[in-house]
């Protein structure tokens, strides 16, 4: 599927009538002590575009041929919390394909936001074992996805580590 000169493999979800890209890719593990305070993953030389192994042209082809898009990202955590309930300002921020910064709630700047379903939100402060939380996004503006960067705001003393795993990117 895709531009004639750049075909790529997709999964067709017949139940939801979506074209999905699934890759078994992960970012490298990041230790929060590597940075000085909060940071964007791109500042740590992590390129989220690599998670799906798609060219810009391939992503744009999917965006142009769809009326909706959704993405799920798994945030693997070791004493790191993507969505701290006690300090929402420290929640991860996501940079969309069209360069809007979004958080877990709509704002004056953008009505678009992500969600972390309670059943999949297993990352807890002080939890010194690997867990994960699932970040979900859904939109009718297909040019918002995929996510191209992620800001880490939960910086505390102690051993904090994380990495991201691509789960699914779908266009319907």
N, C-alpha and C positions, 0 to 999 in steps of 0.2 A: 504494500500500500504506500501511497505517497507520490511525490513528484516522480515523473518517469525515470529520471536519471538517478534518483536517490531512494529507491525502494527500501522499506524497512518492515520488520516483523511486528504485527499487532495481534491482539486477542479480541475477538468479537463476542461481546456479552449480549447474547440474544434476548435475555430476560429484560435487561435495561435498555437495549438498543444502543449500546455504546461501543465505540472503538477504544480499546484500552492498550496501554503500553505497560508491560510488566518486565522489570529487570531485577535480577538478584544482586543489586549493587549496594554497597555501604560506603560511607565516608570513612576516613581514618579516625581513630580514637583521638579525641581532644581532651587534654587536661586543662582545667580552668586556670591552673597556676601558670600556664604558658603566656597568658595575656596580662595586661595591666588593667584591671577593671573589666567593664562590659566590652563586648566586641561583636563584630560581624564575622561569620565563618569565612567569608572571602578574605578578611584581614589575616586569617590563619592559613591562607593558601588552600582553602577547601572550596571547590567549585561544584555547586549543587547541580549545575547543568550536566555534569558527568554521570549523575545517578541514572539517567534514562538513555544515555548514549544516542541522543538525537541531535541532528544539526539544527541550526536556526531555521533553515528552509523547511525541514520536516515538521518542526513544531508549528510554524506558521501555516503550513498546509493543513494540519489537523485543526488549528484554530479557525481557519477560514471555511472549513467544511462542517462546522458544528454549530449548535445553538445553545449548548451547555457544556460545562466542564466540571470535573471534580478530581481531587487529588487526596491521597492519604500518605502520610509520612510517619514512620515509626521513629520516635525519639528514644534511644537507649540511654539509660542514666545510671550513674553510680554517684549517689549523694548529690544529685543534680535534679532540679525541678523545672520543667518547662512552663508550668502554669501554677505558680505558688499562690494559694488562696489567701494567705496572710499579707501578700504584697503584690498586687496585680500589676503594678508598674514594672516589676521585675520579670513579668511573663515574656516568653520569647516573642519577637516581632519577626514577621515574614516580609520579604521583599518580593512582590509579584512580578510577573513577566513584563507588565507595563509600568513597572517601577513605582508602585504604590506601596507604602509601608502599612501593614495591617497587624492588629493584635487580636485578643480574644473577645473584644467587644467593638461594636460600631463606634465611629467617632465623627466629629464635625467634618473631618477631611475625607473620610470614606465610610460608606455603609457596609463595606465588605469586611468580614472577620472570619477567623477560624474557630473551630470547636474542638474540645478534648472531651469525648464522652466519658462519663464517670466510670463506666465498666472497664475502660481501657486506660484509665489514668492511674498507673501504678507507681510512678516516681514520687518518692517522699524525701523530705529533708532528713538527713542523718541516716538514711538507709544505705548501709555499707555493703550492698550486694547489687548486682546488675538487675535492673527491672526495665520496663519500657512504658511509654505513653503514646497513644496514637493521636496524631493531629489530622483533622479532617477539614477539607475546604470544598465548597460547592458554589457554583456561580452560573449565571446566564450570560455573563460577559466572558467569552472564551479567551480573550486576550489577556486575562489576568493570570492564567496558569500556563505552565508550571511555575512553582516558586523557584526563585533563583538565588536567594540568600536568606540567612537566618541570623538574628541578633540574639545573643545570650545576655540576659540581665540578672540571672540568679547567681551572683558571685558572693561567696562566703569563705570564711577560713576553713581549711581542711581539704581533704582529698576529694575533688569533684572531677568527674569525667563524663563524657558523652560521645555518642556518634549517631548518625542518622542512617536510616535504611529506606530505600525506595520501596514503596508498597504497590501503589497503583496510580496511574494517570489516565483518566478517561475523558473522551469527548463524545457527546451525544447529539 
